[in-house]
Amino acid sequence: MYSNLRSWPLWLASMAFMASPSEGQQYLEEDSYVRACPDYKRYSMFMHRPFSEGEMQLPFQRPEIRCRTFTSPLVEKVIEDVTSKMVDKDLARLFENAFPNTLDTTVRWHVDGKDKKKHTELKRSARDAGKWEGPQSFVVTGDINAEWLRDSTNQLLQYQPLAKKDEAIFNLILGAINTQAEYVIESPYCNAFQPPPASKLSATQNGQEDSVHPAYEPSFVFECKYELDSLAHFLALGNTFYDHTGSLDFLTPRWYKALDTVLGVLDQQSQSTFDPETGRFERNAYTFSRHTTQGTETLPLSGVGNPLNWGTGLIRSAFRPSDDATILGFYIPANAQMAVELKKTADMLAAAKEVSRAQLLDKRAQTITDGIWEHGVVQHKKWGRVFAYEVDGYGGQILMDDANVPSLLALPIMGFVERDDVVYQNTRKMLLSKEGNPYFLKGPAFSGIGGPHIGFEYAWPMSLLLQAMTSDNDTEISHSLKLVLSASPLGLIHESINVNRIHDYTRSWFAWANSVFAQTILDIAKRKPHLIFGEGAAAYVVE
């Protein structure tokens, strides 16, 4: 039996009226509706009318408007502009559900910063001046009530072009930058965080037994896996906001403190396992051990990780963006992303007349870039010069790719290389073949890049979307979209799909994946409009 959520609140209101006739013909108050809204995790597992007019008859999966966590008329306009032009009505419905999914379901807390009373109630030391002030936004990734720095940055990416015209979106993203800054200042080695104290939302535990150094506060941190890309994504959130709005409103003392904290981590994580002069073992500033039977969930050698050489210019990452442990700690995709974002931050700070800081960041970005080209590019007997996934500076290398971003496949999207770069093209061919990438998974129902996080039979739709965005070939792009569409009968993008059974998936509600789909459609609408709008269609650009 299918549910029609559009009519459900009206039914609820009428029942309340019938139960309390003395109240007169009054509707329930707004907060009553919010309390009555269904759990979206469960809601997303079922099909809801009206269905699309295409062959797949995809359901409408947006919550009723009073159950949405954030709304924007400009977002609704983009949905109408794009879907009205799309030839495939199923693909249009998928965009209609996916583009607003982050706003509809994951903005658990947002304040615009205009209420000063809350900030004057607490006496603060000089060290905490400005803490949690200004706009704040807590954005979860979906079915877990915690914010990942990486996920939330990517979830908001498709709304960044709207921030210049929509004050609400502007404040939402500004709030996300401010909130991430507080997370980075407090626990820079951690990847996922609890709701901010001021939100009054309950913290949740991850149920794991972790031994981590530096220690963290569980009421503040959900999980503390050090991932270099998390810090790069913090910088990316501000850089993208600046690119689209020209605003420097987020350059507060707290943001600068967060930036200095990031640089401190980069200093610590650029150190080798052994002292270059004495050869003595130097314990890393970050260690992580988890009581687990899964090797991908903990670091070897008592939580330190495998040895890394000195003088590479690269930065260590203990975990990948999949939250899986690295094997060799110099994780190339995250280093590439950090190099790009440091350079962008340097350019932004130069525009803000912060010349000395800009020069420092620019130099560090170049050091990492040089390290990637020297140590992260290797010679493959079949594919030629390719980017390695992980290296150790001793000549050790891991050749593979994972579906999560950053990835080797996504290097042009991140801005590290152009699509036509020879080394990248060699790498891309390697990654999209079973012979070259152990996690390129292919079955009778589905195919794409997966990863150890889910296992040997599950490919991620996200990898096909990245494949489409890094391709100029119409056939390849169309094929990637068709595969993703075929694996989305619930009208949402799943985390992963069993390559042998297309209806076997993980996570019905995964806002990050929905955001990547929306970004892919907007990318194609700009670069290859004829593929989704029909022959002769003009390019569509969100402005």
N, C-alpha and C positions, 0 to 999 in steps of 0.2 A: 504493500500500500504506500503510495507516494504522498508526501506532505506538501501542502502549499503554505509556506511560511508567510507569504504576502498577506493572506487573509487571517492568519492565526492570531495576531494581536487584537484584531477587531472582535474575533470570537471571544478572546479572553476578557476584553472590556465589557462585552455584552453580558457575559456570565457574571462579572462583578456587579453590574448594574442590577441584574435579576436577583442576586444574593442580598443586595442592600438597596431596596427601592426607596428608602427614606433619604438616600443621598441625592435623589433626583437624577436627571440625565447628565451625569458627569462622567467623563472618561478618567481612567486611571492616570495618576501623575506620571511624569516621565521616568522617575526613578523606579516606579512600580513596573513599568515595561522592561527596564534594564534588568531588574531582578528576575523577571519572568523569562528572559531570553534564553533559548536553549544553548547547551554547550556545543560550540561549533565543532569541536573534535568529533563528537558523535554525529552532529548534523551533517558534516561533510561526507560521511560514509553512506549517505542515502541520496537518492535522486529526487529532485524537486521540480515541479512545474513552474512556468511553462517550458516545454522542450523546444529545442531549436528546430528549424525547418529543414535542416540537412538530413542526410541518410542516417547519421548516428543518433539523431534526436537527443542531443546533449542537454542535460538539466540546467536549470538556473540555480546557481549555488551561492548567490549573495544573500546575506542576512537581510531581514526586513530592516528598513532604514532606521528605525528606532533601536535596533540591536547592533548597529554598526559602531565601531569604536572611534571613527573619525570620518568626517564627510567634507567634500569639496565640490562645488558646482563646476569648477574647471576640470576636475577629473571626470565628471559625468560628461562634459562636453567632448573630451578626448575620446571617451568610449563611443559616443554617438558618431563623432567624425570618422573614426577608424572603422567601426563595425558596419556603418551604412555603406561603405565603399567595398567591403570585402565580398568576394564572389562566393567563397565557401562559407556557408552559414554555420556549419559546425565549428570551423576555425574562428569565426566571428564570436560565437558563444563562448569559446574557450578564452578568447581575449577579454570578453565582457566580464567573465568571472575572475580571471587571473590579474588583470591590470590593477583593479582596486583592492585585491585580496589583503594586502598589508594594512591598508587603511580600514577596511571593513572589519578586520578580525584581530589585529595584533598590537594596536596602540593601547596598551593597558593603562597608561597614565600619561597625561600631558597637562602642563600649566604654562601660561603665556608669560609668566614672570612679572605681571603687573601688580600682583598683590604683595605689597611690601611688608605687610603685617607679620606674615609667617617668618620672615627673615629677621625681624627685630626682636622676636620672642626669645631667641637663643643668643647668649653672649658668646662671642667667638674670640679666639686668640688671634693675634696678628698672622700666625701661620695659616689659619683657616679663613682668612678674610675672603669673602665672596663665595664661599663654599655653598653649593646647591642654590645659588641665586640665578636670576634670569630665567628664561624659558627652559623647561626640562621635558624630556620625552623618554618614556620607557617602552621599547618595542621588542616584543618577543618573536621567536621564529615560528611559532605555531603551537604544537601540542605540549610544549614544555614552558612553564611560567618563569622563564629566565631570558636574559638578553645576551646574545653572542655579539661581540663587536663586529665580526665579519658579516654575519647574517644580516644584522640590522642595517649596516651600511649598504649592502646590496639590495635589501628589500626596499629602501627608500630611493634607490638610484633612478627609477623611471619617473619619479615625481620632481626630481631636481630641476628640470627645465621649466617647471610651472612656478617655481618659488618666486621668481621676479614679478609675476603678475598676481599671485594669490598670497595674500598676507598670512592666511591660516597655514598654508603649506610652508611658507617662509619660516614662521615661528615653530612649526613642528620640527623641521630639519635643524633649525638653530638650536632648539631644545635637545635634539638628539646629539648634536655636537657637544653641548654643555654637559649632558649626562655622561657621555662616553669619556669626557675629560676627567670627571670625578672618578670614574671607574679606573682609568689609567693611573691617576695620581695615587690612589689608594692601593691598588694591587696590579701593577703593570705586567706581572708574569701570568696573570689569569686570563681566561678566554670567555667565560660566561658568568653573568652576574645576577644577583637577586634584585627584586624591586627596590628603588631608592627609599630610604627611610621615610621621607616626607609623603610618599604615596599611600602609606598605611596598608599596603598590600602585604599579604603573608609570604614569607620566604618558604621555599621548598628545598628539600634535600635530595641529592642525587643518589643516595643509597650506597655509595662506594666507600671503601676503606683506603684512604689516600694518606701518604706521608710526603709532605711537600715542604721544600725550603726555597724561598722565604715563606714563613707561615702566613696564613691568611685568616680572615674572620668569616666563618661559615654563614653568618647572617647577612653578609655583604656579598660573598662570592658563592656562585653555584658550583663552579668547577674551575680548577686552576691548572690547566694544561698550557704551558707556554708555547704559543704559536706566533712566529714572527709576523705572519700575515695579519694577525689581529691588530697589531700596532700599526702596520701599514694601512689597514682599513680605517683606523681612527684618523690618520692623516688624510686619507682619500675622501672621507666624508666632508671635511672642511675644504679641501681643494676643489672638489666638484661643486660645492655650494658657492664658493668664490667664483669659479668659472662661469656659472650661470647667473649669478646675481650681482657680482662685483662688490658684494658686501664683505666688510671686515669686522662685522659686529661680534663675531665669535672670538676675536683676538683679545680676550680678557686676560687678567693675571692668572686665572685658573688654567686657561688653555696654554699659556706660555709655560706654566709649571708642568702641565702634562707633556708638552713637547720636550722639556728638559728631562723629564722622567723617561721618556722614550729613548732619548739620546744616551742616558745612563745605562739602560738595558742593552743598547747596541754596543756600548763600550765593553760591558761585561761579557756579552755573548760573542764578541769577536776574538776573545781569548782562546788560545789552544789548550788542549788537554795536558800538555807538558810544557814546562818553562823552556823557552827557546835557548836560554843560556846555560842552565844547569841540567836540563833534561828531566827534572823532577816533576812528578805528578802534581797538578794544581786542580783541586776540586772545583767544579763549576759553581757559580753563584746560585744556579737553579738545579734542583734535583727533584725527581718525582718517582715515587713507587706506589703501586696499587696492588692490593690483594686481589688477584685475578688469575684465571686460567687462560686468558687471551694475551698473547705476546704484544699485540698492537695497542694494548691498553696501559702499558707501563714501559719504563725505560730499563735497559739492561745495565749490568755492572752497578748494582745497588743504587739505581736511580740516576746515575750520571749520564749514561749513554755511551755509544762507541767512540773511540778516540778520534780527535780532529787535529789536523796539522796547523802550524802557525804560518803567518805571512801570506795568507790567501786573499785577504781583503773581504772575505765573506762573513756573514753573520749566521750563527747557529740558530736552528729552530728545533725544539725538542719534539714538537708534534706538527702534523700536517693539518690543512684546513678541514680534513675529514674527521679531525680529533683523534686520528691514529698516530702512534709514535713513529717518528722517522727512524730509518735504519742507519743512514749516514746523515749527520746533523746539518750539513750545509745543503739545505733544501733550496734548489735553484729557483722555482717559481716565486717563492716568497721573497727571496733576495732580489729578484727582478722587480717585483712589485714595490719593495721598499726603496730601491734605487729610483724608480719612476716617481714615487710619491715624495721622496726627499727633494728631488729636483723641482717638482711642482711647488712644494712648500717653500723652497728657496726663492723661486720666482715671485711667489705671492708676498713673501716677507720683504723682498727687494722693493716691490711696489708700495709696501707699507713703510719704507725707509728704514727697515731693520737690516742694514747692510752687513754688519758683522755676522749676525745669525745666518743670513742668507748665504754668505760665503762659506761658512762652516758646513751647512747642509749640502751645498753644491759640491764641495770637496768630498764629503762622505759619500754622496750619491755616485760620484765618479769612481771612487775607490771600489765600491761594491760592483759597479758595472764592469770595471777592468777585471775584477776577480771572477766574474761570471764568464767572461770571454776567455780568460786564461785557464780556469780550472773546471768550468761547467760545460765546456764544449769539447766533445771527444770524437774520435774517429771510429765509425762503425764499419765493419767489413762489407756490409751490403748497402747501407743508407748514406754512407759518407760522413761528413761532419754534422753532428747532431747535438742538441742540448741534452745533457743528462738530467735525470730527475733529482738525484741526490749525489753528492760527492763528499769525500772526507779530506781532500787536500794531499793525500798520500798516493793518489792514483786510483783509489777505489771509486766505483761508480754504480749507481742503480739506474737502469734503463727501463722506464715504464711511464705511465701517467695515470692519474686518478681523476675522477669526474669533478671533484670539488675545485672551486676557484679560490686562490690562484692555481693554475695548472700550466703545463707546457703548451697545451693546445690553445690556451687563452693569452699567450704572450702578446699577440698584436692588440687584443682588446684592452689589455693593461697598458699598452703604449710602449712596451719595451723594444719591439721590432715592428717593421712593416709586414704586411701579409706576404709580400713577394720576396722577403729576405731568404737567401738560399739556404742558410742553416735551418731557419724555421721551416721552410718547405720540406727539407729532408726529414726533419723531426716529425712534422705532421704526417708524412707518408708512413713513417715508422709507427707512430702512435695509433693510426687508424688501420692497423693490420694485426692479425692474430700472431703472425710471425715476429713482429717487432715489439708488441706491447702485451705482456701477459694478462693485463686487465682489459684488453679489448675483447668483449664477449659477444658471441654471435650464436643465435639459436633460430629455430623455425618461426618463432613468434616476434622476436625483438632483437635488436643489436645496438651496441654502443659501448662506451667506456664505463667501467664500474670501478671497483676498488676493494681493498680488503675489509673495509668497514662493514659491508653487507655480505660479501662472500663471492663465490665463483660463478654464480648463475644470475646475478642481478646487475643489469646495466642501468645507468642513470639517464633519464631524459635530458637532464641538464647538459650532459656531454654532447648530445645531438644538437642542442640549441647553440652551444659554443661552436660546434662544427659548422652550423649554418652561418653564424656571424663571422667566421674566419674564412669563408669561402666566397669566391666570385663566380662559381659555377652554378648556373640556374638549376641544372638537374640535381646536383648534390644538395642544394638548399631545399628544393621542393621535396626531395626524398626524406631529408631529415625532419621537415615539418610534418610530412605524412605519417612517419613512424611515431612521432610524439603524439599526434592527434589520435592515432589508432590505439595508443596506450592510455588514453584519457577518457574512458567512458563515463566517469563521474563528473566530467566537466572541470576538473582540476588537474594540475601537474603533480604526479607522485614523486617521491624521493627516488625509488628504483623500481624496475620491472623485471620479473623473471623472464629470461630470454626464451624459455621453453613454454611458458604459460602466461599469456599477456594479461590475464585478469588476476595474477598473483603479484601483488605490489607491496611496498612498504610506505606507510604514511599517506593517508588520504589528504591530509592538510599539512602542507609544507610551504609556507609563504615565500621562502627564498626561491624555490623552484618556480613558483607562479610568477614571481617578479622577473626571473630570467626569461621566461616565456614572453612576458609582456615586452621586455627590452628587445627580444629577438624580432617580434612583430614590428616594433617601431623602427628597428634597424633596417629591416627589409622594406618597410614602407618608404624609407628614405633612399636606400640604395637600389632596390629592385622592386619598385611599386607594382610592376606588371605581374609579378608572381602571386600577389594576393588581391590586387585590385582589378586585374584584367589588362589586356593589351592597350597600350596608349595612355595608361593612367599616369597622372602627374605624381611626383614625389610628395609625400606628406611628412612634415617636420613639426614636432611638438615645440611650440614657442610660447 
